[in-house]
Amino acid sequence: MFIVVLGITNSTYAAAKNSATVTVLNNISAINKIEVHGNVELFISDGSTDQVKVYNKYYSESALVQSTNGVLRITSYNAEKLVVWVTANDLTSVSAYDNAEVKSFGDISKIEFNVDLYNNASAKLNLNAFSANVTVNDHAKADLSGSANDFILSRNFASSVNNYNFKAVHYTDNKVNFPAETKDDMVGI
């Protein structure tokens, strides 16, 4: 009996402790684009309603989460990553800068979805879209899985893209600032 009571007490303490570090921002709705700057770990998921949860002591940190005209901006330059989970009904675009990380929580199923990565940002996304446009700039990294009917990938030489587990009916690979291929570079000549 004592062990059961002790277990219930510990569970209650853990739940109270975890709920104190989660801030739900209720005044944000109609999110269709997210911009992430700085040292942020962003989880995105599909949902019937929009919701933003910040998993840090948000109000005591110098972080910014604001929404204007459907654009949700998340910024934090603290040493510790600001962890944010956004559930959105009509999300069509994500842009990440600096050291930001974007990860999908479950499948992101959209008609059209755009991803833009800059600096050292990274994305690990499971997309199921009719049309997906992914742009990977600078030293950014993208790890993609899922599928799209139309897939346009734009990347530069220093970026890293893993789309081995991503299937597309129509695939366009736009390489920017890649060294020019010569006949000596081609295999079989």
CORBEL-V46130 format. One record per residue. N is the residue number from 1. RES is the residue in one letter. OMEGA is omega in radians with two decimals (* if undefined). NEAR is the number of other C-alpha atoms within 12 Angstrom. D_CENTER is the distance of its C-alpha to the mean C-alpha in whole Angstrom. Layout:
n:N res:RES omega:OMEGA near:NEAR d_center:D_CENTER
n:N res:RES omega:OMEGA near:NEAR d_center:D_CENTER
This chain:
n:1 res:M omega:3.14 near:7 d_center:46
n:2 res:F omega:-3.14 near:8 d_center:45
n:3 res:I omega:3.12 near:9 d_center:42
n:4 res:V omega:3.12 near:10 d_center:40
n:5 res:V omega:3.11 near:11 d_center:41
n:6 res:L omega:3.11 near:12 d_center:39
n:7 res:G omega:3.11 near:13 d_center:36
n:8 res:I omega:3.12 near:14 d_center:36
n:9 res:T omega:3.13 near:14 d_center:36
n:10 res:N omega:3.12 near:14 d_center:33
n:11 res:S omega:3.13 near:14 d_center:31
n:12 res:T omega:3.12 near:14 d_center:32
n:13 res:Y omega:-3.14 near:14 d_center:31
n:14 res:A omega:3.13 near:14 d_center:28
n:15 res:A omega:3.13 near:14 d_center:27
n:16 res:A omega:-3.14 near:13 d_center:28
n:17 res:K omega:-3.12 near:15 d_center:27
n:18 res:N omega:-3.11 near:16 d_center:23
n:19 res:S omega:3.12 near:17 d_center:23
n:20 res:A omega:-3.12 near:17 d_center:24
n:21 res:T omega:3.09 near:22 d_center:21
n:22 res:V omega:3.08 near:22 d_center:19
n:23 res:T omega:3.09 near:25 d_center:19
n:24 res:V omega:3.13 near:24 d_center:18
n:25 res:L omega:-3.01 near:24 d_center:18
n:26 res:N omega:-3.03 near:18 d_center:21
n:27 res:N omega:-3.13 near:17 d_center:21
n:28 res:I omega:3.12 near:25 d_center:18
n:29 res:S omega:3.12 near:26 d_center:18
n:30 res:A omega:3.14 near:27 d_center:18
n:31 res:I omega:3.04 near:34 d_center:14
n:32 res:N omega:3.10 near:32 d_center:13
n:33 res:K omega:3.08 near:33 d_center:11
n:34 res:I omega:3.03 near:42 d_center:9
n:35 res:E omega:-3.09 near:39 d_center:10
n:36 res:V omega:-3.14 near:45 d_center:9
n:37 res:H omega:3.01 near:35 d_center:12
n:38 res:G omega:-3.05 near:34 d_center:13
n:39 res:N omega:-3.04 near:31 d_center:13
n:40 res:V omega:2.98 near:39 d_center:10
n:41 res:E omega:-3.06 near:37 d_center:8
n:42 res:L omega:3.01 near:44 d_center:5
n:43 res:F omega:3.11 near:36 d_center:6
n:44 res:I omega:3.09 near:41 d_center:6
n:45 res:S omega:3.05 near:33 d_center:9
n:46 res:D omega:3.09 near:28 d_center:12
n:47 res:G omega:-3.13 near:23 d_center:15
n:48 res:S omega:3.09 near:14 d_center:19
n:49 res:T omega:3.13 near:19 d_center:18
n:50 res:D omega:3.10 near:29 d_center:16
n:51 res:Q omega:3.12 near:30 d_center:15
n:52 res:V omega:3.09 near:36 d_center:13
n:53 res:K omega:3.10 near:31 d_center:14
n:54 res:V omega:-3.03 near:36 d_center:14
n:55 res:Y omega:3.05 near:29 d_center:15
n:56 res:N omega:3.02 near:28 d_center:18
n:57 res:K omega:-2.98 near:23 d_center:21
n:58 res:Y omega:-3.05 near:28 d_center:19
n:59 res:Y omega:3.10 near:18 d_center:22
n:60 res:S omega:3.13 near:13 d_center:24
n:61 res:E omega:3.10 near:21 d_center:21
n:62 res:S omega:3.13 near:20 d_center:21
n:63 res:A omega:-3.13 near:29 d_center:17
n:64 res:L omega:3.01 near:26 d_center:17
n:65 res:V omega:-3.11 near:35 d_center:15
n:66 res:Q omega:-3.13 near:24 d_center:17
n:67 res:S omega:3.11 near:26 d_center:17
n:68 res:T omega:3.08 near:18 d_center:19
n:69 res:N omega:3.08 near:14 d_center:20
n:70 res:G omega:3.14 near:22 d_center:17
n:71 res:V omega:3.09 near:25 d_center:14
n:72 res:L omega:3.13 near:38 d_center:13
n:73 res:R omega:3.14 near:31 d_center:13
n:74 res:I omega:-3.10 near:41 d_center:12
n:75 res:T omega:3.02 near:35 d_center:13
n:76 res:S omega:3.11 near:32 d_center:15
n:77 res:Y omega:3.06 near:22 d_center:17
n:78 res:N omega:3.11 near:22 d_center:19
n:79 res:A omega:3.11 near:13 d_center:19
n:80 res:E omega:-3.13 near:20 d_center:17
n:81 res:K omega:2.98 near:27 d_center:14
n:82 res:L omega:-3.11 near:39 d_center:13
n:83 res:V omega:-3.09 near:35 d_center:11
n:84 res:V omega:3.06 near:42 d_center:10
n:85 res:W omega:3.14 near:34 d_center:9
n:86 res:V omega:3.00 near:45 d_center:9
n:87 res:T omega:-3.06 near:36 d_center:11
n:88 res:A omega:3.14 near:35 d_center:12
n:89 res:N omega:-3.00 near:24 d_center:15
n:90 res:D omega:3.14 near:30 d_center:15
n:91 res:L omega:-3.13 near:36 d_center:11
n:92 res:T omega:-3.04 near:35 d_center:12
n:93 res:S omega:3.04 near:32 d_center:10
n:94 res:V omega:3.05 near:45 d_center:7
n:95 res:S omega:-3.12 near:40 d_center:8
n:96 res:A omega:-3.09 near:43 d_center:8
n:97 res:Y omega:3.06 near:37 d_center:11
n:98 res:D omega:-3.13 near:29 d_center:13
n:99 res:N omega:-3.08 near:33 d_center:12
n:100 res:A omega:3.07 near:41 d_center:8
n:101 res:E omega:3.09 near:41 d_center:6
n:102 res:V omega:-3.13 near:46 d_center:2
n:103 res:K omega:3.06 near:33 d_center:4
n:104 res:S omega:3.06 near:33 d_center:6
n:105 res:F omega:-2.99 near:23 d_center:9
n:106 res:G omega:3.13 near:19 d_center:12
n:107 res:D omega:2.98 near:23 d_center:12
n:108 res:I omega:-3.08 near:39 d_center:10
n:109 res:S omega:-3.08 near:29 d_center:14
n:110 res:K omega:2.99 near:29 d_center:15
n:111 res:I omega:3.12 near:22 d_center:17
n:112 res:E omega:3.14 near:27 d_center:16
n:113 res:F omega:-3.13 near:34 d_center:12
n:114 res:N omega:3.10 near:34 d_center:11
n:115 res:V omega:3.08 near:44 d_center:9
n:116 res:D omega:-3.13 near:39 d_center:10
n:117 res:L omega:-3.10 near:42 d_center:10
n:118 res:Y omega:3.08 near:36 d_center:13
n:119 res:N omega:3.13 near:28 d_center:15
n:120 res:N omega:-3.13 near:28 d_center:13
n:121 res:A omega:3.10 near:38 d_center:9
n:122 res:S omega:3.11 near:44 d_center:8
n:123 res:A omega:3.02 near:42 d_center:5
n:124 res:K omega:-2.96 near:36 d_center:7
n:125 res:L omega:2.99 near:38 d_center:7
n:126 res:N omega:-3.04 near:33 d_center:10
n:127 res:L omega:2.93 near:41 d_center:11
n:128 res:N omega:-3.02 near:29 d_center:15
n:129 res:A omega:2.99 near:31 d_center:15
n:130 res:F omega:-3.14 near:26 d_center:19
n:131 res:S omega:3.11 near:29 d_center:17
n:132 res:A omega:3.07 near:40 d_center:14
n:133 res:N omega:-3.12 near:36 d_center:14
n:134 res:V omega:3.10 near:46 d_center:12
n:135 res:T omega:-3.09 near:38 d_center:13
n:136 res:V omega:-3.07 near:40 d_center:13
n:137 res:N omega:3.02 near:33 d_center:15
n:138 res:D omega:3.12 near:28 d_center:17
n:139 res:H omega:-3.11 near:23 d_center:16
n:140 res:A omega:-3.10 near:36 d_center:12
n:141 res:K omega:3.08 near:38 d_center:11
n:142 res:A omega:3.07 near:39 d_center:10
n:143 res:D omega:-2.99 near:29 d_center:11
n:144 res:L omega:2.99 near:35 d_center:11
n:145 res:S omega:-3.13 near:27 d_center:13
n:146 res:G omega:-3.08 near:29 d_center:15
n:147 res:S omega:3.05 near:33 d_center:17
n:148 res:A omega:3.01 near:34 d_center:18
n:149 res:N omega:3.12 near:24 d_center:21
n:150 res:D omega:-3.11 near:25 d_center:20
n:151 res:F omega:3.09 near:33 d_center:18
n:152 res:I omega:3.11 near:32 d_center:18
n:153 res:L omega:3.05 near:34 d_center:17
n:154 res:S omega:-3.07 near:31 d_center:17
n:155 res:R omega:3.07 near:31 d_center:17
n:156 res:N omega:-3.02 near:26 d_center:20
n:157 res:F omega:-3.07 near:20 d_center:22
n:158 res:A omega:-3.11 near:20 d_center:20
n:159 res:S omega:-3.14 near:31 d_center:17
n:160 res:S omega:-3.13 near:29 d_center:16
n:161 res:V omega:3.02 near:32 d_center:15
n:162 res:N omega:3.10 near:24 d_center:15
n:163 res:N omega:-3.13 near:27 d_center:16
n:164 res:Y omega:-3.13 near:13 d_center:19
n:165 res:N omega:3.13 near:19 d_center:17
n:166 res:F omega:-3.12 near:29 d_center:16
n:167 res:K omega:3.12 near:25 d_center:19
n:168 res:A omega:3.07 near:27 d_center:20
n:169 res:V omega:3.11 near:17 d_center:24
n:170 res:H omega:-3.03 near:18 d_center:24
n:171 res:Y omega:3.07 near:22 d_center:22
n:172 res:T omega:-3.13 near:20 d_center:22
n:173 res:D omega:3.12 near:21 d_center:21
n:174 res:N omega:3.13 near:19 d_center:22
n:175 res:K omega:-3.12 near:23 d_center:22
n:176 res:V omega:3.12 near:18 d_center:23
n:177 res:N omega:3.02 near:15 d_center:25
n:178 res:F omega:3.06 near:14 d_center:26
n:179 res:P omega:3.14 near:11 d_center:29
n:180 res:A omega:3.08 near:12 d_center:32
n:181 res:E omega:3.04 near:11 d_center:33
n:182 res:T omega:3.12 near:9 d_center:37
n:183 res:K omega:3.13 near:9 d_center:39
n:184 res:D omega:-3.14 near:9 d_center:39
n:185 res:D omega:-3.06 near:10 d_center:36
n:186 res:M omega:-3.14 near:9 d_center:36
n:187 res:V omega:3.05 near:8 d_center:37
n:188 res:G omega:3.12 near:6 d_center:40
n:189 res:I omega:* near:7 d_center:42
